[in-house]
Amino acid sequence: MTDKAYTNQGDCGCDECTCTKLAPQDQIEILKQAFAAKSHPTPLAVGQIVMWRNGLRYAHFPEYGHPAIVMGFVVPELNSDKGSTLEEDVLLGVIDLAGVFRVFPFEGWRFQPYGRTASTLLRPKTGKTSPLN
């Protein structure tokens, strides 16, 4: 795997962000590891302290390596616009960028118990993360 990421302004087609282009071999490795993580999610429990699995963060907070607490679980709902099920299945309490405690829904498979050795998944060096930008 290479250790070089190519960063160009507006790779995604917009003029507002800086996106990262990874080499195709790096993308393949990330895709395989993300598939494995989603195929075998870590069971979570209410009150458990968790953190992002490397490479799977899609929100600004919590930051990689920072804790969140499992507040509860959400029954998946049908997204009537797309005819699919929403995958945000866990409610996590997080400390946002202003230091305020907030609760948001997340995809539980993207998290692991806090303090567990991080997986080897790569994470982009830059780029937009959503939905909590």
DOLUMMI-235474 format. One record per atom (N, C-alpha, C): residue number from 1; x, z, y. Coordinates in steps of 0.001 Angstrom, whole numbers, plus 524288, in hexadecimal, padded with zeros to 5 digits. Each point is the difference from the previous one (the first is absolute). Example, Ala and Ser with C-alpha at 12.3 -4.5 7.8 and 13.67 -1.06 7.14 Angstrom:
! DOLUMMI-235474
1 | 83386 | 81E78 | 7E9C6
1 | 7FC86 | 80000 | 804A6
1 | 80384 | 80000 | 804B0
2 | 7FEA2 | 7FD30 | 8041A
2 | 80334 | 8003C | 804A6
2 | 7FCFE | 802DA | 80442
END
This chain:
! DOLUMMI-235474
1 | 80353 | 80000 | 7FB64
1 | 7FCAD | 80000 | 8049C
1 | 8037C | 80000 | 804D5
2 | 7FE82 | 7FD03 | 803D0
2 | 8030E | 7FFD8 | 804C7
2 | 7FE81 | 8048C | 80370
3 | 8035C | 80133 | 803CE
3 | 7FEB8 | 8044C | 80388
3 | 7FEEA | 7FDF7 | 80575
4 | 7FEF2 | 7FAFC | 8006A
4 | 7FF35 | 7FDAD | 80522
4 | 7FA4D | 7FE84 | 800D0
5 | 7FDC4 | 801CE | 80440
5 | 7FABB | 7FE7A | 8018B
5 | 8007E | 7FCB9 | 804EF
6 | 7FCF4 | 7FBF2 | 80044
6 | 8002D | 7FC85 | 8047C
6 | 7FB8D | 8015A | 803A8
7 | 80145 | 80169 | 804C1
7 | 7FC0D | 801A0 | 803C9
7 | 7FFB9 | 7FC10 | 8046A
8 | 7FB5A | 7FE18 | 800FB
8 | 7FF1D | 7FC45 | 80438
8 | 7FB11 | 80179 | 802E5
9 | 80004 | 7FF59 | 8050F
9 | 7FB63 | 80110 | 8031C
9 | 7FBAA | 7FC46 | 7FE77
10 | 7FB73 | 80222 | 7FEDC
10 | 7FB6F | 7FCCD | 7FF11
10 | 7FFE0 | 7FD0B | 7FAE7
11 | 802B1 | 801CF | 7FBE3
11 | 7FFDB | 7FD50 | 7FAFE
11 | 7FA75 | 7FF88 | 7FDE2
12 | 7FCAA | 803B4 | 80165
12 | 7FAB0 | 7FFEA | 7FDF0
12 | 7FC7C | 7FC5E | 8032D
13 | 801FC | 7FDAE | 80410
13 | 7FCEC | 7FC77 | 80327
13 | 7FE32 | 80253 | 80525
14 | 80102 | 8050C | 800DD
14 | 7FE72 | 8024F | 804FC
14 | 804DC | 800D1 | 80361
15 | 7FF1E | 80100 | 804E7
15 | 80451 | 800CF | 8039D
15 | 800FB | 805BF | 80125
16 | 7FCFF | 80384 | 7FD69
16 | 80044 | 8057F | 8015C
16 | 80365 | 8034C | 7FC61
17 | 80126 | 7FE23 | 7FB58
17 | 802BD | 80363 | 7FC53
17 | 8052C | 7FDA3 | 7FE3F
18 | 80307 | 8033A | 7FD8D
18 | 804C8 | 7FE49 | 7FD85
18 | 7FF21 | 80089 | 7FA2C
19 | 80022 | 7FBB9 | 7FD35
19 | 7FEED | 80009 | 7FA68
19 | 80510 | 7FF5F | 7FCF8
20 | 7FFEB | 801B9 | 7FB39
20 | 80491 | 7FFA0 | 7FCAD
20 | 7FF14 | 7FBEC | 7FBD5
21 | 803CA | 7FC95 | 7FF64
21 | 7FFDF | 7FC46 | 7FBBC
21 | 8040E | 801B8 | 7FC12
22 | 7FE4C | 8013E | 7FB5C
22 | 80393 | 80171 | 7FBD9
22 | 80143 | 7FB26 | 7FCC9
23 | 80492 | 7FFFE | 7FDB8
23 | 8017A | 7FBC0 | 7FC91
23 | 7FC24 | 7FFDF | 7FB6F
24 | 7FEDB | 7FB5B | 7FDD6
24 | 7FC33 | 7FFA1 | 7FBBD
24 | 80132 | 8039A | 7FB65
25 | 804D6 | 800A0 | 7FE72
25 | 8014B | 8036F | 7FBA2
25 | 7FE9F | 805B1 | 80145
26 | 800C5 | 8019D | 804E4
26 | 7FE7F | 80547 | 80198
26 | 7FA14 | 8009D | 7FFCD
27 | 7FD30 | 7FBEA | 801A8
27 | 7FA4C | 8002A | 7FFCF
27 | 7FE14 | 80081 | 7FA64
28 | 80267 | 7FD25 | 7FC69
28 | 7FE7A | 8003E | 7FA81
28 | 800CB | 8057C | 7FDE2
29 | 8045E | 8026A | 8013D
29 | 8011B | 80550 | 7FE23
29 | 7FC01 | 803DD | 80236
30 | 7FEBB | 7FF90 | 804F1
30 | 7FC22 | 80374 | 8026B
30 | 7FAA4 | 7FF27 | 7FD86
31 | 7FE84 | 7FB15 | 7FF21
31 | 7FAF5 | 7FEDA | 7FD95
31 | 7FF96 | 80262 | 7FA8E
32 | 80414 | 7FF87 | 7FCE7
32 | 7FFF6 | 8023E | 7FAB8
32 | 7FF81 | 805E9 | 80027
33 | 802D9 | 80280 | 80382
33 | 7FFD3 | 805AD | 80053
33 | 7FACB | 801E6 | 80233
34 | 7FDCC | 7FD27 | 803B6
34 | 7FAE3 | 80173 | 8021E
34 | 7FBD0 | 7FF68 | 7FBC8
35 | 80060 | 7FBE2 | 7FCDD
35 | 7FC50 | 7FF38 | 7FBB5
35 | 80049 | 8049B | 7FC2E
36 | 804BA | 801A1 | 7FEAE
36 | 800B1 | 80466 | 7FC6E
36 | 7FDA7 | 804FC | 80251
37 | 800C8 | 800E7 | 80513
37 | 7FDE9 | 804AC | 80293
37 | 7FA0A | 7FFF2 | 7FFF7
38 | 7FDAC | 7FB78 | 800F8
38 | 7FA47 | 7FFB1 | 80023
38 | 7FDBA | 80050 | 7FA84
39 | 802D1 | 7FDEF | 7FC32
39 | 7FE1E | 80017 | 7FA9C
39 | 80021 | 8057B | 7FDA7
40 | 80385 | 8034B | 801E0
40 | 8009B | 8054F | 7FDF1
40 | 80045 | 803EB | 80483
41 | 7FB92 | 800C1 | 802CA
41 | 80018 | 80399 | 8047A
41 | 800DD | 805A3 | 7FE4B
42 | 8023F | 80300 | 80384
42 | 800C7 | 80593 | 7FF11
42 | 7FADB | 802D0 | 80100
43 | 7FE1B | 80321 | 7FC38
43 | 7FB33 | 802FB | 80101
43 | 800D8 | 803DB | 8047B
44 | 7FC36 | 80053 | 8037D
44 | 8004C | 8038B | 8047D
44 | 7FBC6 | 8042C | 7FF7C
45 | 800EB | 80485 | 80272
45 | 7FC3E | 80450 | 7FFDF
45 | 7FF2C | 8021D | 80584
46 | 7FB41 | 801D9 | 80111
46 | 7FED0 | 80252 | 80513
46 | 803CF | 8047B | 800FE
47 | 8022F | 80024 | 804B3
47 | 803C0 | 803FD | 8017E
47 | 805A4 | 7FE97 | 7FEC9
48 | 800CF | 7FBBC | 7FD30
48 | 8054C | 7FE59 | 7FE9B
48 | 802C7 | 7FDA7 | 804BE
49 | 804FF | 80130 | 80081
49 | 80338 | 7FDB1 | 80421
49 | 8026B | 7FB09 | 7FDC1
50 | 7FF5D | 7FBBD | 802DC
50 | 801CD | 7FAE2 | 7FE38
50 | 80325 | 7FD46 | 8043E
51 | 8026A | 7FBAC | 7FE91
51 | 802D2 | 7FCB4 | 803B6
51 | 7FF9C | 7FA63 | 7FE12
52 | 80130 | 7FC5A | 80392
52 | 7FFE4 | 7FA77 | 7FE96
52 | 803DB | 7FEE2 | 7FBA2
53 | 7FE99 | 7FC5D | 7FC9C
53 | 803D0 | 7FDA3 | 7FC7D
53 | 802F3 | 7FC0F | 8035B
54 | 80512 | 7FF8E | 7FF28
54 | 80312 | 7FC50 | 8031C
54 | 7FDDA | 7FA83 | 7FF79
55 | 7FFC2 | 7FD50 | 8046F
55 | 7FE50 | 7FA95 | 8001E
55 | 7FA29 | 7FF3F | 80020
56 | 7FCEB | 80434 | 7FFBE
56 | 7FA58 | 7FF74 | 7FFB8
56 | 7FD27 | 80216 | 804C5
57 | 802D0 | 80178 | 803FF
57 | 7FDA1 | 80213 | 804C7
57 | 7FD66 | 7FB9B | 80308
58 | 7FB2F | 800EC | 801B4
58 | 7FD3A | 7FC21 | 80326
58 | 7FDA2 | 80261 | 804F4
59 | 801BA | 804A6 | 8015D
59 | 7FE3A | 8029B | 804C2
59 | 804B3 | 80297 | 80299
60 | 7FF9A | 80111 | 80509
60 | 80464 | 80251 | 802D6
60 | 80124 | 8059B | 7FE68
61 | 7FC1E | 802C0 | 7FE0B
61 | 800E6 | 8055A | 7FE6B
61 | 7FCD9 | 80125 | 7FB27
62 | 801CD | 8038B | 7FCC9
62 | 804E8 | 802CA | 800AE
62 | 8049D | 7FC52 | 7FF52
63 | 80466 | 80172 | 80241
63 | 804AF | 7FCDB | 7FF68
63 | 8020A | 8009B | 7FA75
64 | 80361 | 7FC67 | 7FE54
64 | 8026A | 80085 | 7FADC
64 | 80298 | 8055B | 7FF90
65 | 7FF25 | 8029B | 7FBA2
65 | 80267 | 80512 | 7FF04
65 | 7FD30 | 80498 | 80281
66 | 7FBF4 | 7FEF4 | 8032D
66 | 7FD12 | 80433 | 80284
66 | 7FB27 | 80143 | 7FCC4
67 | 7FE45 | 804E5 | 80028
67 | 7FBA4 | 801A1 | 7FCAE
67 | 7FA9F | 7FE9F | 8022D
68 | 7FC53 | 7FFA5 | 7FC5B
68 | 7FA65 | 7FF9D | 80127
68 | 7FD5F | 80377 | 7FBEC
69 | 7FB32 | 801AB | 80109
69 | 7FD34 | 8034B | 7FC40
69 | 7FAFA | 7FD39 | 7FE53
70 | 7FEEE | 8002C | 7FAEB
70 | 7FB47 | 7FD9C | 7FDE0
70 | 7FB5F | 8037E | 80172
71 | 7FC69 | 7FDDB | 80312
71 | 7FB66 | 802E2 | 801D0
71 | 7FB3C | 7FF10 | 7FC87
72 | 7FFEE | 7FB9A | 7FD5D
72 | 7FB85 | 7FEAF | 7FCB7
72 | 8005C | 7FA57 | 7FE42
73 | 7FBDD | 7FE47 | 7FD76
73 | 7FFDE | 7FAB0 | 7FDF4
73 | 7FB23 | 7FD39 | 801F4
74 | 80054 | 7FAE2 | 80061
74 | 7FBC2 | 7FCC1 | 801F9
74 | 7FE07 | 7FCA3 | 7FB89
75 | 7FAE8 | 7FFB8 | 7FF66
75 | 7FDC4 | 7FC74 | 7FC25
75 | 8008C | 7FA7C | 80237
76 | 80267 | 7FC7A | 7FD0A
76 | 800A4 | 7FAA9 | 80200
76 | 7FAC5 | 7FD9B | 80189
77 | 7FFFD | 7FD43 | 80468
77 | 7FB4A | 7FD73 | 801F9
77 | 8009E | 7FA1E | 7FF8F
78 | 7FBA5 | 7FD61 | 7FF7B
78 | 80018 | 7FA55 | 7FFEA
78 | 80078 | 7FE05 | 80592
79 | 803DD | 7FCC0 | 800F8
79 | 800A6 | 7FD8A | 80515
79 | 7FC67 | 7FB4E | 8000F
80 | 7FB6F | 8008E | 8027C
80 | 7FC02 | 7FBEB | 7FFC7
80 | 801BF | 7FAE9 | 80279
81 | 803A1 | 80040 | 803B1
81 | 801DC | 7FB35 | 80280
81 | 80320 | 7FC9B | 7FC41
82 | 802EC | 80277 | 7FC83
82 | 80371 | 7FD18 | 7FC81
82 | 7FE52 | 80060 | 7FA4F
83 | 7FC26 | 80347 | 7FED7
83 | 7FE42 | 80093 | 7FAAB
83 | 803F0 | 802AE | 7FC7A
84 | 80375 | 80319 | 80247
84 | 803FA | 802B3 | 7FCED
84 | 7FFB5 | 805D9 | 80103
85 | 802B0 | 802F1 | 7FCBC
85 | 8001D | 805A5 | 80090
85 | 8048A | 80197 | 80386
86 | 7FEFE | 8037C | 803B4
86 | 8042D | 80210 | 80341
86 | 80352 | 8039C | 7FCA8
87 | 8051C | 7FFDE | 800A0
87 | 80371 | 802F9 | 7FC9D
87 | 801D5 | 80525 | 80259
88 | 7FE65 | 80151 | 804B2
88 | 8019B | 804FB | 8024F
88 | 7FCE5 | 80448 | 7FD4A
89 | 8028C | 80299 | 7FC43
89 | 7FD51 | 80396 | 7FC87
89 | 80175 | 805B6 | 800B1
90 | 80397 | 80128 | 8038C
90 | 801AC | 8056C | 800C1
90 | 80012 | 80142 | 805D6
91 | 7FE48 | 804B6 | 80157
91 | 80049 | 801D0 | 8056C
91 | 804D3 | 80366 | 80080
92 | 80364 | 7FE94 | 803A0
92 | 804D2 | 802F5 | 800D4
92 | 80014 | 80257 | 8056A
93 | 801AD | 804DB | 8004F
93 | 80100 | 8028C | 804FB
93 | 8059E | 7FEDF | 8017E
94 | 800B7 | 7FDF8 | 804B3
94 | 80539 | 7FE97 | 801D9
94 | 800D5 | 8022A | 80577
95 | 804DF | 8006B | 80172
95 | 8015E | 80145 | 80564
95 | 8014A | 7FAD4 | 80296
96 | 7FCF7 | 7FE8A | 80404
96 | 800DB | 7FAE4 | 8026C
96 | 804BB | 80017 | 803A5
97 | 800F4 | 7FB9A | 80291
97 | 804A4 | 7FF72 | 80347
97 | 80007 | 803B7 | 804B2
98 | 7FB5B | 80209 | 80168
98 | 7FFA0 | 803B8 | 80452
98 | 80029 | 805A4 | 7FE0E
99 | 800AF | 800C0 | 7FAE1
99 | 80033 | 80542 | 7FDD6
99 | 7FAB5 | 8025E | 7FEE5
100 | 7FBEA | 7FCCE | 7FFCC
100 | 7FAAB | 801D1 | 7FF2C
100 | 7FE76 | 7FF23 | 7FA4A
101 | 7FD82 | 803F1 | 7FD93
101 | 7FE10 | 7FF7F | 7FAA8
101 | 7FB37 | 7FC83 | 7FFFF
102 | 80009 | 7FC0A | 7FC90
102 | 7FB93 | 7FC66 | 7FF8F
102 | 7FF31 | 7FEAF | 7FA45
103 | 7FB54 | 7FE50 | 7FEB2
103 | 7FEC0 | 7FE78 | 7FAA3
103 | 7FE7D | 7FA44 | 7FFFF
104 | 80264 | 7FD0A | 7FC69
104 | 7FF06 | 7FA69 | 7FF7D
104 | 7FF94 | 7FE87 | 7FA42
105 | 7FD1D | 7FBD0 | 7FEE6
105 | 7FFEB | 7FE07 | 7FAA0
105 | 804C9 | 7FC8E | 7FEFF
106 | 80218 | 80057 | 7FB55
106 | 8047D | 7FCE1 | 7FE69
106 | 7FF30 | 7FE23 | 7FA6A
107 | 8033F | 7FC66 | 7FE57
107 | 80022 | 7FE46 | 7FA90
107 | 80390 | 803CC | 7FD04
108 | 7FDBD | 8031E | 7FC91
108 | 802D9 | 8041B | 7FD56
108 | 804A8 | 7FE2B | 7FCCF
109 | 7FFC2 | 7FB5C | 7FDDB
109 | 8044E | 7FE17 | 7FCB8
109 | 8050C | 7FF53 | 80309
110 | 7FFB5 | 7FFEF | 80526
110 | 804A9 | 7FF51 | 80341
110 | 80305 | 80528 | 800D2
111 | 7FDF8 | 80451 | 7FDE5
111 | 8025D | 8051D | 800E7
111 | 80210 | 80261 | 7FAF8
112 | 803AD | 8039B | 800AA
112 | 80245 | 802F5 | 7FBAE
112 | 80081 | 805A6 | 801BD
113 | 800B6 | 803A3 | 7FC45
113 | 800B0 | 80578 | 8017F
113 | 80497 | 800A0 | 803CC
114 | 7FF53 | 8035C | 803D1
114 | 8040B | 800EE | 803EC
114 | 804E7 | 80228 | 7FD66
115 | 8046E | 7FDF4 | 801A0
115 | 804FA | 801DA | 7FE0E
115 | 801FC | 7FD21 | 7FB3A
116 | 7FC9D | 7FCE1 | 7FD7F
116 | 801C8 | 7FCFB | 7FB80
116 | 803FC | 7FC09 | 801E9
117 | 803EA | 7FF06 | 7FCCC
117 | 803EE | 7FC27 | 8016E
117 | 7FD51 | 7FAD6 | 80114
118 | 80147 | 7FDAC | 80463
118 | 7FD8F | 7FB1A | 80195
118 | 8011E | 7FBBD | 7FC0F
119 | 7FC40 | 7FC98 | 7FF5A
119 | 800C8 | 7FB83 | 7FC8F
119 | 803D7 | 7FC40 | 8028A
120 | 80160 | 7FBFD | 7FD33
120 | 803DE | 7FC53 | 80206
120 | 7FD8D | 7FB8C | 8030E
121 | 7FAEF | 80053 | 80106
121 | 7FD86 | 7FBDB | 8030A
121 | 8028D | 7FF75 | 80555
122 | 800AB | 7FB3A | 801A8
122 | 80204 | 7FF03 | 8053B
122 | 7FBA2 | 800C9 | 803E7
123 | 80156 | 800FE | 804CB
123 | 7FC14 | 8000B | 80419
123 | 801F7 | 7FC87 | 80459
124 | 7FC82 | 7FD01 | 80275
124 | 801A8 | 7FCAD | 80446
124 | 80264 | 8033A | 8045A
125 | 803E4 | 7FDBC | 80296
125 | 80292 | 802C1 | 80443
125 | 7FCD7 | 7FFF9 | 804FB
126 | 7FCBD | 7FC17 | 800B3
126 | 7FCA7 | 7FFB3 | 8049B
126 | 7FADF | 7FD77 | 7FE6B
127 | 7FC89 | 7FF63 | 803B8
127 | 7FB1D | 7FD53 | 7FEF6
127 | 7FB6C | 8039D | 80103
128 | 7FB86 | 7FDB1 | 80095
128 | 7FB51 | 80311 | 80112
128 | 7FE2D | 802C1 | 7FB15
129 | 7FE32 | 804A8 | 800B1
129 | 7FD6C | 802D4 | 7FBD8
129 | 7FA8E | 80138 | 80200
130 | 7FC44 | 7FFED | 7FC91
130 | 7FAB9 | 80102 | 801AB
130 | 7FD5E | 80326 | 7FBC2
131 | 7FBA1 | 80242 | 800AF
131 | 7FC49 | 7FF44 | 80432
131 | 800A2 | 803EF | 8046D
132 | 803BC | 80379 | 7FFBA
132 | 80057 | 80439 | 803DB
132 | 80435 | 7FEFD | 8040D
133 | 8003C | 7FB40 | 80216
133 | 80412 | 7FEA3 | 803D8
133 | 7FF6B | 802F1 | 804FD
END
